[in-house]
Amino acid sequence: MIFRLLSLILVVGLVATTTTAITSAESEPALSSSAVMDLQDDRAADREAIRAHIDSIFQAFIKKDAAALRATHAENWLGYLEGSREMIKGVAGYMDWNQVDPKSPYGMKSYKMREFDMIFKGDAAFVCFVSDIESITPNGPSQRALRICDFYTKDNGKWIQSGSDTALHPESLELRLGALRPLPDQMKKSLSSVIRFGLYGNIHFQLLIFPLCLGALSAFSVNSFSGSACKSNERILDRHPGGLFLPGKNSPQSSGLCFWSTLQAIMMHEAKSMN
């Protein structure tokens, strides 16, 4: 009898507790998406501070101020930069990649932001934006757009960039893929020798060497401008100035067209020299 009484009391207590919990949950509705955005909008001061910090990074590039640039990045910075194939670790790696030289006549001249926004989680912020950049390169003025995602953290009350993923915007990538690239002098000389040999009617050249030449030149045009040997496309332009041209990287269709136009130019030149 006592056991049944205790069981009844336990059941009644459990039901009462469950009912109270359900009622409490129903009385506190979940935050709507607009409410979440309102909480984000309450970070106006933080938004302004981070935007000003990013502007100071761009100004450091324009002024070629290596000390100011280094001070805007955390010691344990982590991320990828334009053209990097591997992860860059630490502020030392960041500075080594960018190579800011106050004596260089080349570099960033101006920038303009678009699609700028950010979200917060405590003392961390994720910032996304696109920046249109004008630079001076060995081949003259250059314009490109960068698509950037920065990771910011607050350290001792101040925001600092702790990571980033920086890449060429698809708009600029499409333009660069269709751009022409110069053919190095050594390859022009080698190709000229091969074509000259073929113009004398050597059957082995026509059946074997010429197709191999076509494949080699096409492979060169696709792979030589992949960025593995250079830290920026501007340096590629600097290393291969003047002369005949190759198309932009990763463009097999353009490579074939470029080969034939290059071949035609060399054949015309050799034909004139033979006459």
C-alpha positions in Angstrom: 0.0 0.0 0.0 2.8 2.4 0.9 4.7 1.5 -2.3 1.6 2.3 -4.4 1.2 5.6 -2.7 4.8 6.6 -3.2 4.5 5.6 -6.9 1.4 7.8 -7.3 3.2 10.8 -5.8 6.2 10.4 -8.1 4.0 10.2 -11.2 2.1 13.4 -10.2 5.3 15.3 -9.6 6.8 14.2 -12.9 3.7 15.4 -14.8 3.6 18.7 -13.0 7.3 19.4 -13.8 6.9 18.5 -17.5 3.9 20.7 -17.8 5.7 23.7 -16.3 8.7 23.2 -18.6 6.5 23.1 -21.7 4.6 26.2 -20.6 7.8 28.1 -20.0 9.2 27.1 -23.4 6.0 28.3 -25.2 6.1 31.6 -23.4 9.7 32.3 -24.7 9.6 32.2 -28.5 12.8 31.7 -30.5 14.6 34.7 -31.9 13.5 35.5 -35.4 16.0 36.1 -38.2 15.3 39.9 -38.0 16.1 39.8 -34.2 19.4 38.1 -34.9 20.2 40.8 -37.5 19.3 43.4 -34.9 21.8 41.9 -32.5 24.4 42.1 -35.3 23.5 45.8 -35.9 24.2 46.6 -32.3 27.9 46.1 -33.2 28.1 49.4 -35.1 31.2 50.6 -33.2 32.9 47.3 -33.9 32.0 47.5 -37.6 33.5 50.9 -37.9 36.7 49.8 -36.1 37.2 46.8 -38.3 36.4 48.8 -41.5 39.0 51.4 -40.4 41.5 48.6 -39.7 41.1 47.1 -43.2 41.4 50.6 -44.7 44.7 51.0 -42.8 46.0 47.7 -44.4 45.3 49.0 -47.9 47.0 52.4 -47.0 50.0 50.5 -45.8 50.3 48.8 -49.2 49.9 52.2 -51.0 52.5 53.9 -48.8 54.8 50.8 -48.9 54.9 51.0 -45.1 56.1 47.5 -44.0 56.1 48.3 -40.3 52.5 49.5 -40.4 51.5 46.5 -42.5 53.0 44.0 -40.1 51.4 45.7 -37.1 47.9 45.1 -38.5 48.3 41.3 -38.5 48.4 38.9 -35.6 51.6 37.0 -34.9 49.8 33.7 -35.5 48.1 34.9 -38.7 46.9 32.0 -41.0 45.5 32.0 -44.5 45.9 32.1 -48.2 46.9 35.1 -50.4 46.4 35.9 -54.1 48.3 33.2 -56.0 49.5 31.2 -53.0 49.4 27.4 -53.5 50.1 26.5 -49.9 48.9 27.8 -46.5 50.8 30.8 -45.2 51.5 30.7 -41.5 52.4 33.6 -39.2 52.9 37.2 -39.8 56.5 36.6 -41.0 55.1 34.4 -43.8 52.6 37.0 -44.6 55.3 39.7 -44.9 57.6 37.4 -46.9 54.9 36.8 -49.4 54.0 40.4 -49.9 57.5 41.8 -50.1 56.8 45.5 -49.5 59.7 47.6 -50.9 59.6 51.3 -50.2 62.1 51.9 -53.1 60.1 50.0 -55.7 58.2 52.2 -58.3 55.6 49.4 -58.6 52.7 48.6 -56.3 49.1 49.5 -55.3 48.0 53.0 -56.1 44.3 53.1 -55.1 41.4 50.8 -54.1 37.6 50.9 -53.9 35.4 48.6 -51.7 32.2 46.9 -52.7 29.9 44.2 -51.2 31.4 44.9 -47.8 29.7 43.1 -44.8 30.6 41.2 -41.7 29.1 39.0 -38.9 30.1 38.6 -35.3 30.4 35.8 -32.8 31.6 37.3 -29.5 35.1 38.8 -29.9 35.5 37.3 -33.4 34.3 38.6 -36.7 34.1 37.2 -40.3 34.4 40.0 -42.9 33.7 39.6 -46.7 34.2 42.2 -49.4 35.4 42.8 -52.9 38.0 45.4 -53.6 38.8 47.0 -57.0 42.5 47.8 -57.1 44.7 49.9 -59.4 48.4 49.2 -59.4 51.5 50.2 -61.3 53.4 47.2 -62.9 56.5 46.9 -65.1 54.1 46.8 -68.0 52.1 49.9 -66.9 48.9 50.5 -65.0 46.9 47.4 -64.0 43.4 47.0 -62.6 42.0 43.9 -60.9 39.3 42.9 -58.4 40.1 40.8 -55.3 37.5 38.7 -53.4 38.5 38.7 -49.7 37.3 37.0 -46.6 39.1 38.2 -43.4 39.0 36.7 -39.9 39.2 39.3 -37.1 39.7 38.8 -33.4 39.7 41.3 -30.5 42.9 41.4 -28.5 43.2 43.7 -25.5 40.1 45.6 -26.7 41.4 46.2 -30.2 40.6 44.3 -33.4 43.3 42.7 -35.5 43.4 40.5 -38.6 44.1 36.9 -37.6 43.5 35.2 -41.0 42.4 35.8 -44.5 41.5 34.1 -47.8 42.4 36.4 -50.7 41.7 35.5 -54.3 41.3 37.0 -57.7 37.6 37.9 -58.4 36.0 35.8 -61.3 35.6 39.1 -63.3 39.4 39.7 -63.3 40.1 36.0 -63.7 38.1 35.9 -67.0 39.9 39.0 -68.3 43.3 37.6 -67.4 42.6 34.2 -69.0 41.9 36.0 -72.3 44.9 38.3 -72.0 48.1 37.8 -74.1 51.4 36.8 -72.6 54.9 37.3 -74.1 56.8 34.4 -75.4 60.4 34.2 -73.9 63.3 34.8 -76.2 64.8 31.4 -75.7 61.6 29.6 -76.7 61.3 31.9 -79.8 64.9 30.9 -80.8 64.3 27.2 -80.3 61.0 27.3 -82.2 62.5 29.3 -85.0 65.2 26.7 -85.4 62.7 23.9 -85.5 60.5 25.7 -88.1 63.5 26.6 -90.2 64.5 22.9 -90.2 61.0 21.9 -91.3 60.7 24.5 -94.1 63.4 22.7 -96.0 61.0 19.8 -96.5 62.3 17.3 -94.1 59.7 14.5 -94.0 60.7 13.4 -90.5 59.9 16.8 -89.2 56.5 16.9 -90.8 55.5 13.4 -89.5 57.1 13.5 -86.0 58.9 16.6 -84.8 56.2 19.1 -85.8 53.4 17.4 -83.7 55.8 17.1 -80.8 56.5 20.8 -81.1 52.8 21.6 -81.1 52.3 19.7 -77.9 55.3 21.2 -76.2 54.3 24.8 -77.0 50.7 24.2 -76.0 51.8 22.7 -72.7 54.1 25.7 -72.1 51.3 28.2 -72.8 49.0 26.5 -70.3 51.5 25.7 -67.5 54.1 28.4 -67.5 51.9 31.1 -66.1 50.3 29.0 -63.3 51.9 31.2 -60.7 54.1 28.5 -59.2 57.3 30.4 -59.9 56.0 33.9 -59.2 54.1 35.5 -56.3 51.9 37.6 -58.6 50.9 37.9 -62.2 52.6 41.3 -62.4 55.9 39.6 -61.8 55.2 37.2 -64.6 54.7 40.2 -66.9 58.0 41.5 -65.6 59.9 38.3 -66.3 58.7 37.9 -69.9 58.7 41.3 -71.5 58.1 42.0 -75.2 58.1 39.9 -78.3 55.6 37.3 -79.5 52.7 36.5 -77.1 51.1 33.6 -75.4 47.6 33.6 -73.9 46.7 33.6 -70.3 47.1 30.6 -68.0 44.8 27.6 -68.0 43.4 28.4 -71.5 43.9 25.4 -73.8 41.6 26.9 -76.4 43.6 30.0 -76.6 46.9 28.0 -76.6 46.1 26.3 -79.9 45.1 29.6 -81.5 48.2 31.3 -80.1 50.4 28.5 -81.4 49.2 28.9 -85.0 49.5 32.6 -84.9 53.0 32.3 -83.5 53.9 29.6 -86.0 52.7 31.7 -88.8 54.7 34.7 -87.7 57.9 32.7 -87.4 57.3 30.9 -90.8 56.8 34.3 -92.5 60.0 35.6 -90.9 62.0 32.5 -91.9 60.6 32.5 -95.4 61.7 36.1 -95.9 65.2 35.3 -94.6 65.4 32.4 -97.1 64.5 34.5 -100.1 
